[in-house]
Amino acid sequence: MCSQPSGGLALISGHSINAKTVIRKIVLFVPFQAFVLALLLMPFEYPIWLDELLKRLGATLVPIALVSVGYQLQLSHVRGKAYALTVGLVFKLAVAPALILLLFAGVLGAEGPVLSVTVFEAAMGPMIGASIVAIDHELDPPLLTLMVGVGIPLSFLTLPVWWHLLSFL
């Protein structure tokens, strides 16, 4: 049951959430700090050697993230989480993109590259970044690693289907 405590936004499961706490968490979130720093540094030119170094470091991000998720992936957890995994992946890889397609094409009348890119992005595999944040908040880490570890390779099969479908629009 949600109620409005004094000074808080809501009371959920006995935890009050107030704006000050939320803002503090956002400001102290390291990816947010990196984003702000990147915005502040945009007007400045980097030396060529630093630009090259940053490009090479950035190129390692995706493989490191995939390896870190793969390292935590234990297919033995599928037994207890098969239903949740199936529902989550069907929603992420099929239902959500179909709803986006319906909304953009049917309701909003979008077409062309805007429609194709939006639906195709919605059909991409589960996000590693989002799963890392969810794991940090202890939202069923084994299920999250399964969603990413199974969802990304599975999206290599579903994305061509979406691409083919979008080519007819």
C-alpha positions as a printed Julia matrix, in Angstrom:
169×3 Matrix{Float64}:
  0.0     0.0     0.0
  1.38    3.4    -0.93
  0.8     6.46    1.2
  2.22    9.95    1.19
  4.53   10.41    4.21
  5.56   13.91    5.2
  8.67   14.94    3.26
  8.72   11.75    1.19
  7.46   10.89   -2.27
  5.93    7.54   -1.38
  5.99    4.79    1.16
  6.67    1.46   -0.49
  7.3    -1.62    1.61
  8.13    0.55    4.59
 10.79    2.62    2.78
 10.17    6.31    2.28
 11.68    7.85   -0.81
 12.39   11.55   -0.78
 13.63   13.86   -3.52
 16.87   14.66   -1.69
 17.84   10.96   -1.54
 17.01   10.4    -5.2
 18.98   13.47   -6.33
 21.93   12.43   -4.14
 21.95    8.93   -5.69
 21.84   10.38   -9.2
 24.66   12.86   -8.52
 26.84   10.17   -6.91
 26.16    7.65   -9.72
 29.53    7.36  -11.46
 28.14    6.99  -15.02
 26.16   10.21  -14.47
 29.32   11.96  -13.29
 31.15   10.72  -16.4
 28.3    12.01  -18.57
 28.49   15.46  -16.97
 32.29   15.5   -17.33
 31.97   14.53  -21.0
 29.53   17.37  -21.59
 31.86   19.84  -19.89
 34.86   18.65  -21.93
 33.1    18.74  -25.32
 34.31   22.22  -26.31
 37.97   21.33  -25.71
 40.38   19.78  -28.22
 42.38   16.79  -27.05
 45.93   16.04  -28.14
 45.95   13.38  -30.85
 47.71   10.87  -28.61
 45.05   11.26  -25.87
 42.23   10.98  -28.4
 43.74    7.76  -29.75
 44.26    6.39  -26.24
 40.64    7.11  -25.29
 39.37    5.46  -28.5
 41.4     2.31  -27.75
 40.21    2.21  -24.14
 36.62    2.75  -25.26
 36.9    -0.12  -27.74
 37.55   -2.49  -24.83
 34.35   -1.56  -23.0
 31.93   -3.89  -24.79
 34.16   -7.0   -24.67
 34.9    -6.42  -20.97
 31.2    -5.96  -20.18
 30.26   -9.09  -22.13
 32.98  -11.12  -20.42
 31.94   -9.86  -16.98
 28.32  -10.86  -17.6
 29.4   -14.14  -19.18
 31.58  -14.85  -16.17
 28.56  -14.56  -13.89
 26.3   -16.55  -16.22
 25.43  -19.95  -14.81
 23.12  -21.94  -17.03
 22.29  -24.14  -14.05
 20.09  -21.24  -12.81
 17.79  -21.7   -15.81
 15.92  -24.52  -14.09
 14.47  -22.31  -11.38
 14.06  -19.26  -13.59
 12.91  -20.72  -16.91
  9.43  -19.19  -16.8
 10.62  -15.7   -15.8
 13.46  -15.89  -18.34
 11.09  -16.94  -21.12
  8.53  -14.25  -20.3
 11.23  -11.57  -20.03
 12.93  -12.49  -23.29
  9.68  -12.9   -25.24
  8.63   -9.47  -24.02
 12.01   -7.83  -24.73
 12.67   -9.43  -28.12
  9.14   -9.74  -29.57
  6.28   -8.09  -27.68
  7.9    -4.72  -26.86
  9.16   -4.13  -30.43
  5.72   -5.14  -31.77
  4.05   -2.63  -29.42
  6.52    0.06  -30.52
  5.78   -0.79  -34.16
  2.05   -0.59  -33.49
  2.4     2.72  -31.65
  4.75    4.36  -34.15
  3.25    3.06  -37.39
 -0.39    2.67  -36.38
 -1.04    5.5   -33.94
  1.64    8.09  -34.77
  1.85    7.35  -38.49
  5.66    7.2   -38.52
  7.41    5.66  -41.5
 10.79    5.31  -43.14
 14.07    5.33  -41.23
 12.54    6.78  -38.04
 10.16    3.84  -37.76
 12.73    1.23  -38.74
 15.45    2.48  -36.39
 13.07    2.89  -33.45
 11.6    -0.6   -33.78
 14.99   -2.19  -34.48
 16.52   -0.53  -31.4
 13.58   -1.74  -29.3
 14.23   -5.28  -30.6
 17.9    -5.27  -29.53
 19.03   -7.71  -26.85
 18.86   -6.79  -23.16
 21.16   -3.96  -22.09
 24.25   -4.79  -20.1
 24.28   -1.38  -18.43
 20.7    -1.7   -17.22
 21.38   -5.18  -15.88
 24.46   -3.96  -14.0
 22.37   -1.25  -12.32
 19.65   -3.79  -11.49
 22.26   -6.22  -10.11
 23.66   -3.42   -7.94
 20.17   -3.11   -6.46
 19.98   -6.89   -5.93
 17.04   -7.4    -8.3
 17.54  -11.15   -8.82
 21.13  -11.16  -10.16
 20.98  -14.75  -11.49
 17.9   -13.91  -13.58
 19.48  -10.69  -14.84
 22.67  -12.41  -15.95
 20.56  -15.07  -17.67
 18.51  -12.39  -19.43
 21.65  -10.75  -20.8
 23.67  -13.92  -21.33
 20.87  -15.7   -23.2
 19.12  -12.62  -24.61
 22.05  -11.15  -26.52
 22.87  -14.33  -28.49
 19.14  -14.97  -28.99
 18.75  -11.47  -30.41
 21.17  -12.51  -33.19
 18.33  -14.77  -34.33
 15.4   -12.41  -33.74
 16.95   -9.22  -35.16
 17.14  -10.58  -38.74
 13.43  -11.42  -38.47
 12.67   -7.84  -37.41
 14.95   -6.49  -40.18
 13.1    -8.59  -42.75
  9.72   -7.47  -41.39
 10.76   -3.81  -41.36
 11.98   -4.04  -44.96
  8.33   -4.47  -46.01
  7.24   -1.24  -44.28
